[in-house]
């Protein structure tokens, strides 16, 4: 990787970690907020869905803004808005104000993904590896949040965690405002869509974009919906599930342990995507995630954490793969918009996963029901992944070059 590519990854990984830390803070604090406001599981799930829908709602506008204004400006607006919105969440006097403030927070951080992912997809030649590093940082943000937010809530109040997030978002905004990102078009960064580039992760991207990619692209969007539905339900209720079924005292720490495996999954998925055809890799990873999801709902005690960790690992190992497929099936000039659609599908359309999960938790009076109820949606993703593989057998793709199979570069 060039120095410019390394700087690009460094900036986006910091920003990505904070976005997902902000995203999961509500789930980590759910029980404490519920006790404070005296609300039901269903209402807590509805609030999570409102936040999730807002998180996805700005993805499509963010994609258009990214293609028009560039990634740096969009990222700057993301964290300026998140700073103010997180303060409002921390000041919420009741559940209704909380829902509105979380919606605003979701709208602001929802700008991030189309800008950040497009920046990597077009600015890093080893795209799969770049997406893997980017994903690792997001998972580290997810994994460390239970300890940080939970610790602040225990020491002070749940609101303190949101004030911290506001401060961190402000710092990132200042950093982005004062720093020149090595964005697309600068001489130091070679676009992986440049037809003159023939090595590294660009080999697959040199595949001509024709109408034959439309059906696979639509299938990938649908996979984002089902994956996002499962993700939203899992991430909302996993901290409570571990708290209830394993240990109330160690719940935050054990949740962090489970979520940390997602970082490893992102790296493994990104590294494998440099070596294995993505359409072949996707069904293998999803096939391992389905039983892990089901078993997380029926196993009790310590082993539950093991299966939850496996679920998180395989769920996130698939993200660089499906994200890479978006780039493969989309013309470079439309990549920001295409990522906007995919993240709207994943975070917006799929946000009702929290309400769906909350209904089953309330109906059966146990969070275990959440995971078994989500299993059919993971199975639907597996069916889509298998279909993509079958389609790829009829439509030859350029094989990864020998340069792709080189050992990962350590940043």
Buried (B, 14 or more C-beta within 10 A) or exposed (E): BBEBBBBBBEBBBBBBBBBBBBBBBBBBBBBBBBEBBEBEBBBBBBBBBBBBBBBBBBBBBBBBBBBEBBBBBBBBBBBBBBBBBBBBBBEBEEBEEBBBBBBBBBBBBBBBBBBBBBBBBBBBBBBBBBBBBBBBBBBBBBBBBBBBBBBBBEEEBBBBBBBBBBEBBBBBBBBBEEEEBBBBEEEEBBBBBBEEBEEBBBBBBBBEBEEEBEBBBEBBBBBBBBBBBBBBBBBBBBBBBBBBBBBEEBBBBBBBBBBBBBBBBBBBBBBBBBEBBBBBBBBBBBBBBBBBBBBBBEBEEEEBBBBBBBBBBBBBBBBBBBBBBBBBBBEBEBBBBBBBBBBBBBBBBBBBBBBBBBBBBBEEEBBBBBBBBBBEBBBBBBBBBBBBBEBBEEEEBBEBBEBBEBEBEEE
